[in-house]
Amino acid sequence: MIAYNRFKSPIIEAYLKGEPSNNDEYAIRQVHVKHILRIEPDYNVIMFNEEEVAYVDSSELYDKQGNSIQMEELEAWSKEVRTAVISSNVGKTYAKDWADYHRRGLELAHKLRDILSTDFDLWYAAPFEDKSGTIPQPHLII
């Protein structure tokens, strides 16, 4: 976490947000990240933290005021992947509209980011079973 906070550049974050940068000034990181979350649904999991600890719901997360977060729509969305997980584990094919699934997942990720405490970094990744390439690599949600 120390290295993550040291090297996660404010310049990169400004670029991702589309904010103009001033090359005549330096930026100081204003937020100390304590946890890195990765939304990557699995059979009974919504996301993982930096130590690969699984979150089965959002109640362990807290908002900017320190209150527990409950996002039932995120939990419901993550459960949609169960059929794909089961099919994949038994060697069967499965039909899934991954583009729609990720569109809705990214909307929920941005909604979570808006209320989530700033000491969390939030990433979005495709489930293991998604071979569509719709989300080829994890995205930082800003």
Secondary structure, 3 states (H helix, E strand, C coil): CHHHHHHCCHHHHHHHHCCCCCCCCCCCCCCCCCEEEEEEEECCEEEECCCCCEECCCCCCEECCCCECCCHHHHHHHHCCHHHHHHHHCCCCCCCCHHHHHHHHHHHHHHHHHHECCCEEEEECCCCCCCCCCCCCCEEEC
